[in-house]
Amino acid sequence: MSERSTSRLACGRDIDEVWERIESPPDEHELECPHCRNARSDLGNLARLTASQRDEERVDPDLEPDPAILGRIMAIARAEVRRGRQLPLDEPDAEGPVAELTVSEQAVSASARRAGDAVDGVQVERCEVVLVPGGGSPAVSGSVGSGPGGPGVPESYRASRPSIVDVTLQVSVSIALSIPEVAREMRSNVMRRVNDEVGIDVRRIHIDVRDAHDD
């Protein structure tokens, strides 16, 4: 298993690569990739704010921050961009309150990546996670005294249910392996690991074999 940069987006591209190109038009990958588009938007806002601060510093040198502070700010900005959007841990209910517990898309993607990489002969190159709206089973409700929570539970009670996602993995597979067997093991690993580590259910796993490699 190869080491991966902790500053990589879910698509596999490093945030620093996106930052280096922020003043240039997006390339073909960035035009199509939702993760890079979101990163460019967030980093673009940061670049504009930074330029504004530089203009103020030229007028008032006392405003120039310490280099160590700049480093900490950039570390926080990279971390926030890398996390991506937040996914609810419980399936949203139109009749209930907004979900209070969330997990970052990056955390779900990282869990799925680890599960795929754990299969011998597999290298995960890219992972995409998509929330399935209304993907759960119908919420459970019951009358007072017979609700799913036991005696005294009001009729309006609704049992929570895990959110559901679809996962797409782009992978390279060893030429010595059977792709159908590898795919079955990957699907089992990803479903189990994402549920155990994150608490979200995986409905469908699409495996896109992009390359084959020697062991």
C-alpha positions in Angstrom: 0.0 0.0 0.0 1.5 3.3 -1.0 1.6 6.3 1.4 -0.9 9.0 0.6 -0.7 12.7 1.4 -2.9 13.9 4.2 -3.7 17.0 2.1 -5.4 15.1 -0.8 -9.0 15.7 -1.8 -11.4 12.8 -2.2 -10.6 12.7 -6.0 -6.9 12.1 -5.2 -5.5 15.6 -6.2 -3.5 17.4 -3.6 -4.9 20.7 -2.3 -1.5 22.4 -2.8 -1.8 21.6 -6.5 -5.1 23.4 -6.6 -3.7 26.3 -4.7 -0.8 26.7 -7.0 -3.2 26.9 -10.0 -5.7 29.2 -8.3 -4.7 32.2 -10.5 -5.0 30.1 -13.7 -8.1 28.8 -15.4 -9.2 25.4 -14.2 -7.8 22.4 -16.1 -9.9 19.6 -17.7 -9.9 17.6 -14.4 -10.9 20.6 -12.3 -13.8 21.5 -14.7 -15.3 18.0 -14.2 -14.4 17.2 -10.6 -16.8 18.5 -7.9 -14.2 18.2 -5.2 -11.7 20.4 -7.1 -14.5 22.9 -8.0 -15.4 23.3 -4.4 -11.7 23.5 -3.4 -11.1 26.2 -6.1 -14.1 28.2 -4.8 -13.0 28.1 -1.2 -9.3 28.8 -2.0 -10.4 31.6 -4.4 -12.1 33.3 -1.5 -9.0 32.9 0.6 -6.8 34.3 -2.2 -9.1 37.4 -2.5 -9.0 37.9 1.2 -5.3 37.5 1.3 -4.8 40.1 -1.6 -7.0 42.5 0.3 -4.9 42.1 3.5 -1.7 42.6 1.5 -3.1 45.9 0.2 -3.8 47.1 3.7 -0.4 46.0 4.8 1.2 48.2 2.2 -0.6 51.2 3.7 0.1 50.2 7.3 3.2 47.9 7.8 2.2 47.3 11.5 -0.6 45.1 10.2 1.8 42.5 8.7 1.3 39.2 10.7 4.0 37.0 12.0 5.1 34.3 9.5 4.2 31.6 12.0 0.6 32.9 12.2 0.4 32.7 8.4 1.5 29.1 8.5 -1.2 28.2 11.0 -3.9 30.0 9.0 -2.9 28.1 5.8 -2.9 24.8 7.7 -6.5 25.5 9.0 -7.6 26.6 5.5 -6.3 23.4 3.9 -7.9 21.2 6.5 -11.3 22.9 6.0 -11.2 22.6 2.2 -10.0 19.0 2.5 -13.0 17.9 4.7 -15.5 18.8 1.9 -19.2 19.0 2.7 -20.8 17.6 5.8 -23.1 14.5 5.5 -25.7 13.8 8.2 -25.2 10.6 10.2 -28.9 10.0 10.4 -31.2 10.1 7.4 -32.8 13.6 7.1 -36.5 13.6 7.9 -38.7 16.3 6.3 -41.0 16.1 9.4 -38.2 16.3 12.0 -35.4 18.7 13.0 -32.2 19.2 11.0 -29.7 16.5 11.7 -27.3 17.5 14.5 -24.7 14.8 14.0 -22.7 15.1 10.8 -19.5 13.6 9.3 -17.3 15.1 6.6 -17.4 13.6 3.1 -13.6 13.3 3.4 -14.0 11.0 6.4 -16.4 8.7 4.6 -14.1 8.7 1.5 -11.0 7.9 3.6 -12.8 5.0 5.2 -13.9 3.6 1.9 -10.3 4.1 0.5 -8.8 2.2 3.4 -11.2 -0.7 2.9 -10.4 -0.9 -0.8 -6.6 -0.7 -0.3 -6.9 -3.5 2.3 -7.7 -5.9 -0.5 -4.4 -7.5 -1.7 -3.4 -6.4 -5.1 -5.7 -3.3 -5.2 -4.7 0.3 -5.3 -7.5 2.9 -4.9 -6.8 5.9 -7.1 -10.0 7.9 -6.5 -13.1 7.7 -4.4 -16.4 9.6 -4.7 -19.2 9.5 -2.1 -22.7 10.6 -2.9 -25.5 10.9 -0.3 -28.7 9.1 -1.3 -31.7 11.4 -0.5 -34.4 9.4 1.2 -32.5 6.3 0.9 -33.4 4.8 4.2 -36.4 2.7 5.1 -39.5 4.5 6.4 -39.1 6.0 9.8 -40.9 4.0 12.6 -43.7 5.6 14.6 -46.1 4.4 17.2 -48.7 5.4 19.7 -48.1 6.1 23.4 -47.2 2.9 25.2 -46.5 0.9 22.0 -43.8 3.0 20.3 -40.4 1.7 19.3 -38.9 3.3 22.4 -41.1 1.4 24.8 -43.9 2.5 27.2 -44.6 6.2 27.3 -43.1 7.0 23.9 -45.3 9.6 22.1 -46.9 8.9 18.8 -44.7 11.5 17.2 -41.6 9.6 18.0 -39.5 8.7 15.0 -36.7 6.2 15.1 -33.4 7.4 13.7 -31.9 5.5 10.8 -28.4 5.7 9.3 -27.9 7.9 6.2 -27.1 6.0 3.0 -24.4 6.7 0.4 -23.3 5.4 -3.0 -19.6 5.0 -3.4 -17.5 5.0 -6.6 -14.0 3.6 -6.5 -11.5 4.0 -9.3 -8.8 1.3 -8.9 -5.8 -0.4 -10.3 -5.8 -4.2 -9.9 -2.9 -6.7 -10.0 -2.8 -8.6 -13.3 -2.5 -11.8 -11.3 -6.0 -11.4 -9.8 -9.5 -12.1 -10.9 -11.4 -8.8 -11.2 -14.9 -10.3 -10.3 -13.4 -11.9 -7.1 -11.6 -8.7 -6.2 -14.8 -6.6 -6.8 -16.8 -8.9 -4.5 -14.2 -8.6 -1.7 -13.9 -4.9 -2.1 -17.7 -4.4 -1.9 -17.9 -6.5 1.3 -14.9 -4.6 2.8 -16.2 -1.2 2.0 -19.8 -1.8 3.2 -18.6 -3.3 6.5 -15.8 -0.8 7.2 -17.8 2.4 6.4 -20.6 1.2 8.6 -18.3 0.2 11.5 -16.1 3.3 11.4 -18.5 6.0 10.3 -22.0 4.7 11.1 -23.3 5.3 7.5 -24.7 2.6 5.3 -23.4 2.0 1.7 -26.2 1.2 -0.7 -24.2 0.7 -3.9 -20.5 0.4 -4.7 -19.4 1.1 -8.3 -15.9 -0.2 -9.0 -14.2 1.3 -12.0 -11.0 -0.6 -12.9 -8.8 2.0 -14.6 -5.5 0.1 -14.7 -3.7 -3.2 -14.1 -0.3 -3.4 -12.5 2.4 -6.0 -11.7 2.8 -7.1 -8.0 
